[in-house]
Amino acid sequence: MGKPKYWRGLEELEQTPEFLAEAQSEFPTDISIEDALAGASEEDMDLSSNRRDFLKVLGFGLSAAALAACAEGPVKKAIPYVNKPDDIIPGVANWYASTTAEGVPVLVKTREGRPIKLEGNPDSPLTKSGLSAIGQASLLNMYDIDRLRSPLKGSNPVQWGDLDGDVMARLDQIRANGGKVRVVSGAFRSPSRNQIVADFLASFADGKQVGFQPVSASALASAHEMAFGKRALPAYRFDQAMAIVSFSADFLGTWLSPVEFAASYMVNRDPDQPMSRHLQFESLMSITGAKADLRFPLNPSQQGVALLNLFNKVASRLGKPQIAGVPAYDVAMSGLDKAADDLVQFAGRSLVVCGTNDIAQQLVVAGINNMLGNYGKTLDIANPAYYQESDDAAMAELVSELRDGSVDAVLFLDANPVYGSPFGAELAELLPNVGLSVAMTSKTDETSVLCQYTAATHHFLESWGDAQQTEGHFSLMQPTIHPIFDTRQAEDTFLKWSGNDQSFADYLKGYWEANMYSGDGDFRSFWNESLRKGVFTREAAGTAATFSVEAATYNEMAARLQEGFTMTPAEDAFEIQAYASVAIGDGKYANNPWLQELPDPITRVCWDNYLTIPYDYHQRSGLNNGDVVTVSVGGHEMNVPVVVQPGQARNTLGLALGYGRTHAGRVAKRANGTNTGGTKVAGANAYLLTSMVNGAVAYSASGVSVSRTGQTYPLALTQTFDTLYDPAKGVQFGNDYDRTERIIEETTYANYTDGTYKKRVQAREERKQHLVTLWDSHFDDPESGMKIHWKMAIDLNKCTGCGACVVACHAENNVPVVGKNEVRQRRNMHWIRLDRYYSGPQDNPDVVFQPMLCQHCDNAPCETVCPVLATIHSDEGLNQMSYNRCVGTRYCANNCPYKVRRFNWFNYWNDKDKFGDFHTHNDLGRLALNPDVTVRFRGVMEKCSFCVQRLQEGKLRAKVNAKSTFAKPEDGAVKTACQQSCPTGAIVFGDFNDPNSAVSKAYREARSYAVIEDIKTLPSVQYQALVRNRTKEETEAKEAARKEVQTYG
């Protein structure tokens, strides 16, 4: 198999003039002194002080002298405790176990009484120690300056006593009149809260709780209700599956419980063990599709017929009855036949999942899993999971009740259906007519502004609570800080309005004593241990249900799935698919700057919404990235910029949910785009495209038209930043020396197991014999192993591109948020970035994700060019930055082949006038800063430090425990922020000098390699090659398609 060529964007593949110009101008060298100093003030030109100022002016490119002027450090005041709390030691972190607002178990790091970091809870058997990007960033929402600070009556602040008096009087009247009360809940499943709400509703003649989620899985529950007589979501066990077939289920990114699924999925993806096989059928490119062994694009309207054909192919192989009247259909490379073969081969150890919120499709999938004997093995309906409790039909019924005026009171518990549902516009008209409307939320949103009262709630880090993930898995939530504002838990509000004066904290404890405590030992010990661990498990022994679906039902579903199906759609017959992105999700956290600045792992765009278009439409229409189009569907029109997306189905357009918020906060407002040429662009609300179809919310639509506006919009598109460029040739490195061959390593399972790949490794090792280092001390160990050499290994086979590491690094290292305009100018500050590489044909390329951070080279090019020794090598192998020495010449960045150094063009963290919307620009938001990490100023270079503050803490703890002046932390005792957050365990870190350490073992693996190792930098980060489970025939077919693609040169 020939080595593929990799490309990060179409402009790079096609070597467009614009791309080459941008790559060449990264470090301009042809700027005159006059041009460089143009516009500088007299103060900027005052060079009379010292050599530092002189180097600033001469060392910069355009306008650098003005940008890197000295900045005075802030005055820090330390006020000691008068009466120090017993459990707080200044400078030492406290840790608490809790649960996020999505029901994910976490550990909370606090410093001097304020939470500053979230980590996954390693005691959770489901999520292990992983945490998603949204989970990491949810900490910042507590320090959101746009949070509600008190309850509201209309839009005016009110005292809790006054609100309670008004609401309780009206509720009493409704009880007396036998009125109808509805609670719309968008919260995760909490056993104690559910009981409180049930008791509250039981006091009314007609009280009902309605489950709502903007991104609904209601159809999945409805299908299992039809098949098993039990409305529930099955618990999925990817770790038990050797053959996985997914239809539009982004289970590694956004579907149901991606952190849990990612950890489970990777159990059988080790190429040194029997490796599972994963086939993905989808319309839009997702990170799950990117990790699949084979991926097949198909339009949303074709997916139902594809599932029917898969059902029949599996039934035929197993000798089971088939569904009649199904038109024959297959995808490229006979993908459905391959899927059927894999599923039957591993019957009972296979799994079919579907992410489409369509009851008919989900019922067909349930039938396939039942035929294969997967229930009770790779998925469990007897002991279901509680990923969400949405009910689309119940929500539609509520709207109908509001329409006829029969509802007397409606309460919204962490739910925003005015924004996130197909009924939004109608609800906005109906809510003012309801007798009593109350929103229980921590932030103003599109629903709360229409309610008569807003009962401001705590952030989850200020709250008590519990959560139930599956039938046998529970977790606890406990407050880690005193409530910052005059807010109150929703549970306390329901208790108060039910006439119960008990606090929710006491109620929760009593509920667990009655329902969770087994009676063994004393309850106090059980309660304290449950709080300490944060999680509680008990054996789940649900009754196995019987699958029962009549042939007539399948025939009815088949007829429904064939509606709108076209074997070969016309070129202009577009469908649009609304999807949840990894960063913004359903839009709940749209006001979070960490998430807005996180580039999408596939498109590499941040801060904006956009329309993804397939490659063939780009070729036919001439539309390019940033061109603004008008999209019309279902009576709605919106203007959005386009992004050309390789791998997208030919007749499908994509639009992310979560944007277009009107009442989310100042950060979300920035993501709504700006006016250009009189036309508002970006920030489109994709929920306007959703509709109710056959009892469930449909997130795709047909009958879409697209028209040009003739305008362009500058997207914050990072996909071709940090490009390797050869100024001597005037092009990116060409075919004679293609450095992408030195960046990405991948192979197939067949080649890996038969020794073909090992021969390539041997050839590479022979080339490395000439490599030398300037830093011999790292390899000579006169103190018998006492010295440490910190190194990292990253397994590309495990990296899903989820972005959790990027946000974790933001939180741990005080990485500044710079905003949309700065990102557009290539000034993003991420210490770790996720490079996404394509290879192969544009209409369905292979994808590789590669985390790229400072490589801490033992022969570091950056260290030799710094004129003031601001970047130096430590005796533990770290490439260190001395911020107070740095004068901002940027020579180090110019000399770094990995493009991982970041320059502070401005005081991003405290320049309120220029960047006044982010958390570090106000006193509340600055509480999220990590006091162990220096905040950097304008004119200073920064980069990954391997979380040196954690390394120091680990060594200090080891010294204390060993009672020695020198002691090494045990392997695994110290973890970098990126490593700790990774849901799949793709990152390993430790002391390379310890031959038994995990990182040392990883370096000895056959798949281990260093990026661009031929230039002798000797990086302290190595990668393990990606392995795809393909047959030799599939590999040859992919290779043939790849050779048809134009490459560089």
N, C-alpha and C positions, 0 to 999 in steps of 0.2 A: 504494500500500500504506500503510495507516495505521500510525502508530507504536505498537508493542505496549507494554503495561504489563508491568513486570517485578516479580517477587516472589521473595524468598529462602526462604520457608517458608510452609506452609499457614496457620500462625497469623497471618502478615503479610497474606496474601491475604484471609483471612476477618476480619481485624481483631478477633481475640478479645480479651475483656477482660483476660486474663492478659498477652497480648502488649503491649497498650497501657499497662498498668500498669508493666511492666518498662521499656518505652521511656521512659515519663515519669519514672521514678525514677533515671535515669542520673546526674543531678545534682540531688538534692533541694534545694529552696529554702525549704521550709516547716518546717524543723526548728528548734526553739527552742534557745537556748544551753544550757538545762538538759539537754535531751535529748542534745545534741551532746557535752556533757562528762560525761554519766552514765557511771559506771564508771571514770573516769580516776583514776589514783593521785595522791598528793600530789606525787610527783616530776614526773608529767606536767603538773600544774597550777602548777608553779613557773615563773612568768613573769618572774622577777626579772632574768634574764640580759640579754636584748637584744631588739631589734625583730624579729629572725628568729623567735624563739619566739612572739612575739605574733602575727605573720602566720600562723604555723602553725595556731594555734588558730582564728583567725577565718576562715581561708581554706578550711578543710575542711568537708565534710559530716559525716555521722554518724561519730563516733568518730575523726575524722581527727587530732585533737590527740594521741590516744594512739598512733596508728599512725605518725605522721611525726616522732617525736621524733628529736633529733640522734643520729647514730650515729658512733662514733669510727672513723676509718679504720684499716686494718690497718698494722702495722709491717712494712715491706719491707726485707729484708736482701740486699745484693748482694755476692756473694763472687767475687772475680776468679779467673781460672785461674792456677794455679801454672805449668803448662806448657800453653799454649794450643794446641789442635790447629790445624794449618795451614789446614784447610778451613773453620774456623768463625770468623766475625767477629761478636762480640756485637752484637745488634740487627739483623743482616742475615740474611734467610732463605736457607736452602739448599733446592734443589728436586731431587727424584729421581723417575724414572719407575718405576712398579711396576704391579701388577695386584691387583685386589680378590679376595676369597674367592669372588666370583661369576664371575671370569674377565673382568672389565671393565678395560681399560687406564686408568690414572690417573697424575696427577702428585701427588707428596706434598710438602707444604711443611713444613719442619722449622725450628725455632728452638732454637739451643743444644743440638742433639742430640735434640729430642723432636718428633715429628710433631704438627702442630696443625690441618692442613687438607688435604682432598683435592679435587682438581679433575679433570675429564675430560682425557684426553690428546689435545691437538689434532692430534697426528701419527697418531692412529688413523683410518684411512679408513672405519671402521664407525661408531664412536660419536662421532667428531669431538671436540669439547671438552665434550660433555654428560656428565652424571652424574645418576643417579636420587636420590631422597630416601634410599632405603636405602643406596645407595653413599656418599652424603655422610655418613650417620650411622654407617657401619661403623667410622670412625675411633674413635668413642667406645667401641666394644667392647674396644679394647686397654686402655683405662683403666677397665675394669669391675672394681669391687671384688669382684664375685662370680666372677671368673675363677679357674680352677684354678691353684694356685701350685706344685704338685709332682705327681708321679705318685701313684696311689693303689692300694692293695691292699684291695679292699672299699671301705670308707669311710675308711681310715687312710692317712696319708702314708707313702711308702716311698721309699727311695733308688733311683735309676735302675739301679744295679748289681744290687740285689736283685730288682727287677722283671725286668730282662733275664735274670738267671740263672734265675728261676722259669719265665718264659714260654719261653725257649729250650730248657730241659730238657723241657718238655712238648711243644713242637713237634718236637723230635728224636724223642721217643717216638712221636708221630703219624706222622712220616716212616717210622720203622722198621716200624710196623704197617700201613702203606699206608692211613692214615686219610684222612678227608674234611675239607677246610678251605674255608671260605667267607669272602670279604671283601666286605662290603656297603659300597659307596662312594656317598656323596652329594655328593662334591666335583665341581667343574667338570673338564672334560677337560684334562689335562696330559700331553703326550706323554712327558716324562721320568718322571713319576710312574707313568703307566700301564705303562711298561717295567719299572720297579722292581717294581711289584706283580706283573706277569706273571712276572718272573724268580723272585720269591718263591714264587708259587703253582706254578711249574713244578717246584719241588723236592719237591712232594707227588704222590702217586699220583692223587689226585682233588682238584685245587684249582680254584676258580672265583671270578671277580669278578662281583658282582651290582650293577647300577646301580639306585639308588633316589633318588627325589625326592618330597617330600610332595605337591607340585602337579605331577602327572606329565603328560608329553606322549608317553607310551609308545604310545598308539593311533595317533598321527600317524606314528611310525616303523614300527609294524606294518603300517599301511595301505600305506605305500610299499614295504615288503618284499613284500606281496602283489602290488602293481601293477608293481614294477620289479625284484623279486628282490634288493633291496638295502635292508637295514634302516638307515635314515638319516632325518634331518630335512632337508628342503629349505632352501636358503638363499633368503630372500625379498628381493625388490628392489622395494619400494614406489615408489621413485623412477622406475621404468620403467612404472608402472601408471597409466592414465588412467581406469579404472573399477575400483573396489574394492568387493567385496561381502563382508561379514564376518558370520559366524554365531557369536555369543558369544565372539569372539576380541578380548579387550581389549588389542590390540597396542600401544596408546599408554600403557597403564598397567601391566599385569602379565604379559602373555603372551610367553613365550620371551625376547625381547631388546628390551624397550620403548624403551630409549635409542637403540639403533640404528634401530629402526623409526620412531620419532618424527622423527628427523632426515631419514630417507629419505622418509617420508610427506609432509613439508612442502615437498619440492622442487617438487611440482606443485600446491601449494595457494596459489600467488601469484595473486591475481585480475587482476594486470596481465599475466599470461601465460595461455595456454590452461590452464584449471583442471580438475583431476581431479574425479571424482564418486564419492562414498562413500555406500553404503547399509549400514545396520547392522540386523541381526535379532538380538534378544537378550531374555532373560528379565528380567535385572536392569539397572538403569541403570548404565552404566560411563562412564569419561571418554572412551573411544573412541566409544561411542554418542552422548555429548554433542557430540562434534565432527563427527558424521556430517551429511551434507546431508539425509538422510531416515533416520528411525529407526522400526523396527517392533517393538513388543513381542510376544512369543509365549512360550508355556510350554515348558519343557524337553522334554516328551513330544511337542510339536508340531514341534519343530525338525527331526527326522529326516524326517518326511513333507514338510515345507517344502523340504528339500534335494532330495528325490526329485522334487518338482514342478518345482523350478528346473532340475534335470538334464533333465527331459523338455521343458521350455520351451526351453532352449538347444538341445537335440538337434533339436527340431522346426524351429527357425529355421535350423539348419545342415544339415538333411536327414540327420541321423544316427539310428541306432536308439535307441528309447526303452525305458525299463524298464517292463515290463508289470505290470498289477495295482496301480497306484498310485492311491489315491483323490484326486480333484481337491481342491485346497486352495490358498487364497491368503489374504493378510493385507489389512489396510486399504489403501485407495488403490491396489489391485492391485499391491502392492509387489513380488511375485515376477515379474510381467510387466515392471515397470520394471527390475528387476535383470537379467532376461534380455535386454532390449533394450540396456541399457548394455553388458553383457558382450559381446554379439555385435557391437555397433558398434565396440568396441575389441578385437576378437579379436587375441590376441598381445600386446596392451598392457593386458590386464585381469588381475584377480587375485581369486580366491575363497579365503578363509581360514576356518578353523573352530577354535574354542578348546575344543570338547567332547572329552573323552578317551573317545571311542567309535570303535572300529575301523570300523564300518559307515558312520557319518557321514563319517569321514575318507576312506574309500575312494570314496564318492560325490563328495566335493569334489575328490579327485584326478582322477576321471573328468571332471568339468566342466572343470577346468583343462587336461586333456589334449585334450578336444574343441576348446577355444578356442585351442590352440597356445601356451599360456603357458609350458610347461616349456622351459627354456633361455633364457627372456626375462625374465619377472617372477618366476620361481622356478626354482631350479636343484637338481636331484637328482644330477646328475653330479658336481658339486662341492658337497657338502652342508655344512651348518652343524652346529656342535656346541654348541647351546644347552644341552642336557642329555643325559644318557645313561641315562635311566630305562628299566627293563624290568619292567613289572608282572607278566608271566607268570613271569619268573625269580624275582621276589620271592615269588610265591605258591608256586612250587616249593620255595624255601628253607624256607618255613614248613611245607610238607608233609614235607620232610626232617627238620626239627627235631621235627616231630610223631612221626615213626617212630624218632627217636633215632639216625639214621645220620650226623649231623654231629658230628665230633670237636672242631672249633674254629671259632668264628665271630668275626671281627674287624669292628668298625664304624668306618669311616673317614669322619668328619664326617657321620654318618648317625644319625637318631633315629627309627627306624620304630616304636618302642613308642608314641611320641606321634603321629607324623604319617602313619599308615597304617591301613587298615581291619583289619589284623592285630594292632593294638597290644595288645589285651587278651590274645590268645592268645600273643603273643610274651612278654608279661610272665610268663605261666605257664611257658613252655617254656625260657626262657633259663637259669634256675637249674639246669636239668638237663643243660646242655651241659658237656662235659669242660673246655673252655677258652673263655672269653669275654673279649674285650678291646675297650674303647672308646677310640678315638683322637679326642679332642675338646679344645677349649680351655675348655669350660665343662661343669659337671655338667648332665646332662639326664635325661630319663625313661628312656632306654636305658642310659646309663652307670651309673646307680645300681643296675642289675640285673646288671652285669658284674662278673666277679671282679677285673679289673684295669682301670685307667684310665691310659692313656699320655697325659699332658697335652701338648697341642700348642701351638706358637707361634700368635700372631696373624699375619695375613698381612703386616703391616708389620714383623714381626720375621723374616721368612722369605725363603728363596730359592725360586724355582720358575719354571714357565712355563705358558702356557695356549694353547689352540688354539680360536679362535672359528669359523673356517671352514676349508675345505680349504687356503686360501692365506694365512690371517691368523693370526699368532702374537703373543704378548706375553711379556715377562719380568717376573718378580717379584724384587725385591731388598730386603734388610733396610734399614730406615731408622732403626732404633734397636736397641741391644743388648737381647736378651731380658730382660724385666723380672723374670720369675720362673724357677723351675727347671723349664722346659718344654723340649720337643724336637720338632723337625719330624717329622711322620709318615714322611716319606721317609727321614730318618736312622734312624728306628726299623725300617723295613722292611729297610734295608741292613744294620743291625746284626743283625737276626734271620735274615738270609740268609747271615750269615758274611762280609759285606763290610765291611771297616774303613774304606773310603773315605768321606769326608764327602759329603753331598749337594751342597754347593756345588761341589766338584770334579767330582762325577758329572755335574751339570747342564752344566758347562762342556764336559766331554768329550762329552756327548750332543749338544750343539749343534755341536761341531766335526765330529762324525761324520754328523749328519743335517741340519743347517741351512746350514752353511758350504759355499759353492759351490766353494771352492778359489781364487777370485780374490783377489789381494792376500794379506796375512798375516792369520791367524786372530785375532791379538790386536786388530788394528784393527777387524775385523768384530765381535768380541765387545764391545769398548768402545763402539762406535757403536750396537750393538743395545741395550746397557744404557742408554746416554744417551737414545735415542729411546723405549725401552720397548716398541716394536712392531717387527715384522718381517713383510714380505710377500714372497711369491714367486708366480710364475704357477702357477695350478692348471689342470691339463689333464686333468680326469677324463673317463672314457669315458661317452658318452651311453648311457643305458640305454633299453630299449624298454618302453613301457607295454603290459601284457597282462593284461586282466581279462575273463574269459568272461561271457557273458550269464547263465549259471546262477549265477555268483557274485553278480552284481548282484541277481538275483531273490532269492537267499538273504538278502542284506543288506536288500533292500526288505521282506521278510517280518519281519525282525528289527526294523526301524525302525518298523513299524506296530504293534508290540506296545505296548499301553497308550495308543495314540493315540485321542483323542476330539476331534471337531470342535468341540463346544461343551461343555466340562466343566461339571458341576454346581457351584453356588456354593460348596459346602463340600468340593469335591474338590481339596485342596491338594497341591501339590508343593513341595519345598524344594530350593534350590540353594545349595551351599556354594561360596564364592568366596574368592580371595586379594585382600586389600585393598592399596591402593597403599602404605600406611604400614607395616603389620605383615607383609604378605606371607604366607609359610608358617609364621611364628611363630619362625623362627630368631633373630630380633632382638627378641623380645618384651621383653627386659630393657633395651632402649635407651630412655632417657627422651625423647630428641629425637623418636623415632618415635611413642612413645605419646602425646605431646602434639601431634603433627601431626594436625589435623582431617582426616577423610576428605573428599576433594574433592567427593563427591556428597552425603553425609548431613550433613557438617560436624560429626560427633561425634568426640571423641577419648577415649582412656583406657578405653573400654568396648566390649564386644561387645553386639550387639543383634540383634533380629529385624526385618528390613525387611518391611513389609506393603504391599500395593498400595492405592491410593487408594480403590477401590470397596469393599474389605473394611473400611477405616476408616469409610466411610460406613454400611455395613450393620451393623457391630458396635459402633460407638461407641468403638473403641479409639483412644487418642491416644498421642502420644510419652511414653514413660516408664511406660506401663501394663505391668505384669508379667503374662506369660502362661506357661503350661506347654505346651511343644511335645513331642509324642509321635510317634516314628517308629522303626520297626524294633526295638522293644523298649527304646528309649532314651527317657528323659525329661529335660528340662532346663528350667529357669526363666530366662527372659530378658525384658528390657524391649523394647518395640516402638518402632520408628521408622517413621512413615508416609512412604513413598517414592513421590513422583509419578513416573509413567513406568514403573512396574514392571508386568509382565504380571499379569493379573487373578487367576489362580489360583496364583501363585508366591510363595513366601516366600524370603527370603534370610538367610543366616547366614555371617559371615566366619570363615575359617580363621585359625589362629595364636594363638587365645586359649585359656584354660583350662589353661595350662602349670602343672605342679605342681613342676617342678625347673628353673626358669630363672633365678631370682634375685629380689631384693627389689622391683625395679621392676615386673617382670611380675606379682608377687603383688598389687600395687596394682590391676592391671587386671582382676583376677578378681572384682571386685564385692564387696559386703558383704551381710551378712544383714539383711533387713528383714522384720519381722513373723514371724521364725522361718523364713523361706524364703530360701535362697541364690539370688542373682540375678547376672546378667552373668557374664562369663568362661566362657561355654559353649565346650566343645571340639567344633567342627564336624566334626572327623575321625571322630567316633563315628557320623556319618550316612553316611559313605562305605562302599562295598562293591565287591567284585569282580563285574563283569558282563561276560560274553563276553570274558574275557581281558584286561580293563583295569579300572582303578579308576574307578568312577562317582561323581561328585560331586553328583548329584542323586538324589532319592528321592521316591516317591509314597506315598500312604496316610498322609498327615500329619494329625494332629488338633491343634487349638489350643483351649485352655481358659483362661479368666480365673482369676487368683488373687485379684483384688480389691485388689491392692497396687500401689504405684507405686515407681519408682526414679528418682532425680534424675540424668539423663544430663548429661555434659559436652558439651552441644549448643551450638555456636557460630553456628548458621546465621542467627539474627536478632539477633546482637550488633551494636552500632554502627549502629543504625537511625536514619534521619533522622526527626525527630519535631517536630511543631508543637504546642507546649503551649497556644497560644491556641485551637486548634481541638479539642484533646483527641483527635486522631486523627493517623495518619500522613498525610503530604501527600496530598491527595485529587486528584480528577480536574481541578479547576480549576488546579492547579499541581503536576503530578506530577513530582517531581524524578528519578524513574527515567528520564524522557525525557532528562535532562541527564547521566546516568551511563553508559548503554549506547547504543552506536550499532551498528546492523547493517543489512545489506541483502542482496539476492540478486545472484548473478552476472549474471543477466539485466538487472536494474536498474542494476547498476554499469557494465556495458558499453554500454548504450543511452543513457546520459546522465541517466537519471532520478535517480540518487543525487546526481550533481553539481549538479543544480538545488537539492536540499535543502541541500547544502554551501554554495551561494551565498547562500541565505536565512540560514543560520546565520552566515556571515561578515558579512552586513549588520547582524545583531543585535550583533555584537562591536565595531562601530565606536565605541561609547560607552565602551569599557573603558579605564581609566587605571591608572597605577601610581605608587606613592610612590618607586620605586627607579630613577630615571632613569639612574643610573650604569651600569646593565647594558646600556643601549642606546646610550649615548654612549661612543664608544671613542676617546679622545684619543691613545692610544698605538698607533694603526695596527694594531689587532687583537691587541695584546699581552695584553690582559685576557682572562680565561677566564670563560665562563658555562656551568657544567655543567648539562646537561639530559638527560632520559631519554625514550625512546619505547618503548611496549609494544604489540605487535601482537596484538590479540585473536584474529586469525585463526590465529595460531601457538600461542597459549597453550593447553595441554592440561589445566591444573589439576593437574599431577603432583605438585606440592609440593616439588620439588627446590630451588626458590629459598628456600622457608621454612626448610628445614633448613640450607642453605648460609649463610643469614643468621644462624641460631643459632650455627653454628660460628665464623663470622668475627667476629661482634660480641659474643660472650659473652652472648647473650640468655638470661636465666634460665629454667629449668623451674620451674613453680609448682605442678604437681600437679592432680589431679582436682578436689579441693574448691575450689581457687581459680578454676579455669576455670568451674566451676558458678556462681561469683559474679561472672562476667564480668571476671576479673582476669588473663586470659591476656596474655602479654607479647610476642607476635610483632611484630616490626617491620614485617614484610610479611605480609599475609594474602591468601588467595585467596577473594574473594567469588564465590559461585555464584548466578546469577540464573536463574529460570524465566520463561517466558512461554508463554501458550497453555493448552490444556486440561490438567487435572490428570492425566489418564490417559496422556498422552503429550506433555509440554511440550517446547519448545525450551530449550536450556541455553546459558548464556554464562558463561565464567570470566573474572574480572577481578582481576589482582594489584593490591592497593591498599597503598600505602606513603605516607610523608610526601611531599607534592607539592612541597615546597621552593618555596612560592609567592613570587613577587616582590612581592606585596601581601599578606603573610601576616597573617591575623587573630590568630594566636597571639602574634605579636611585640608587638602594640600593647597587650596587656592584662597582660603579665607585669610585676609591680611591682618586680622586682629585676633586670630585664634578663638573665634566665637564658637566654632564647631570643632570638637576634639574627640579623641577616642579614650574611653575609660578602660581601666584594667580588668573590667568584666565584659568587654566586647561591645559596649554600647557606644553609638555615635551620639554624643551629647551636644546640647545647645546651651551656651551661656548668654542669656538674653541681654544682660547688662553690658556685655562686650560688643554685641552685634551692632554694626553701623549701617547695615542695609545695603551693602554693595551688590548683593544678589549673585556674586560670583559662584557661590555654592550651588544655587539653583541652576545656573547655567551649566555647571559641570556635572550635575546629577543625571545619569542616564535613565533613571527610573521616574523622573518628574514627580517627586513626592514632597518637595519642599514648598512651603506656603509663606507668602510675604504679606505682612500687614500694611496695606497701602493707606489705611486710615486707622484711627482708633475705633475699630468696629464695635468694641464692647461698651463704650461709653459716649460715643459721639451722638448725643441725642438729637441735635439739630439735623444731622444728615441721615441717621439711621434710627429714628426715634420710636419705632414700633415694636422693638424686640425686648425680650425679657431682661437683658442686662442694662437696659436704659431706664430702669426704675428700681426703687429700693426693694419692692416686693420680689421682682424677678431675680434680683441679684442674690436672693437667699438660696437659689439653686446652685450657685457656684461652689465648686469643690475647694475648700480652703487649703488643701495640700498641693494645689497646682497654681503656679503664678499666672496671672492674667497678662497677656502680652500687649505691647503698645505699638503704635505706628512706627514704621521704619524697622521692624524687627522680623527676622525670619523665624519660622517655627515648623515643627514636623513631629512625627511619631517619636515618642521617647521610650517605647516598650513599657509604658506606665511605670516609670522609674520610681514614683512615689510608692507604688505597691511593692516594688522590689525592696525598697529600703525598709518598709514596714515589715515585710516578711523576714528580712535578715535580723531586724531588731527583735522580733518575736522569737526567732530561733536562738538568738544569743541569750535572751532572758530564760527561755525554757532549758537551754543547755548549760546555763550559768558559765558561759565561756565568752572570751573576747571575740572569738570568730566561730561562727556556726552557719552552716548552710540550711536554708529552708528545705524541708522534705519535698520530694518531687510531687508536683501538683498542689503544693500548699500556696504557691503564688500564681495567680492567673492575671493575665492582662484583661482589660475591659472587653476587648473584642472577643477574646477566647471565652470568657465567662458567659457572654450573652448568646453565643452561637447555638442555635437549637439542635444542630446536627453534630456538634463536636468536630467541626472541620479544622479548627485551629488547635495546635499543640504547642506548648511553650515550656521551657525549662533550661536546666544546666546541661549543656552539651558535653561537658567534661565528665559527667556521670554516665558511664556506659549503660546503666540500667534505667536511665530516665526515658520517659516516653518520647521526648524530642530526639534523643540520641538514637533510639530504635527506629524512629520515623526516617531519619537521615540514612539509615542503612537499608531501607526498602528499595527494591528495584525501581519503583516508580518515582523516586525522589530526584529532583533536579533543581538547579538554580537558574533564575532568569538572566538571560544575556551573559552567561558565565564566561563566554569567550573573551570578555574585555577585562578579566582578571580583578574584578572588584571583590571577589570572595564574600558574597552577601551572607548575612546571618539569618536569612529567611530562605527556606527551600520549599518547593511545592511537590505534591504527589500528582502524577499524571492522571488525567481523566480517562476512565474506561467505560465504553459503551458496550452493552451486551447485544451484539449483532452477529449474525451468521456471516460466513465469508461471501455468500451470494449477495446479501444485503449491503455488505461493505463495498463490493465491486460495483453495485448499482449506484451507490452514493458517490463513489469515486468517479464513475463515468459522468455523472451530473456535475460534479465539482470541476472537472477538467474543461467543461464548456464555459465556465465563468471567466470573464476577463480579469487578469491579475495585473499587478503593478508593472510599470515599465513600458 
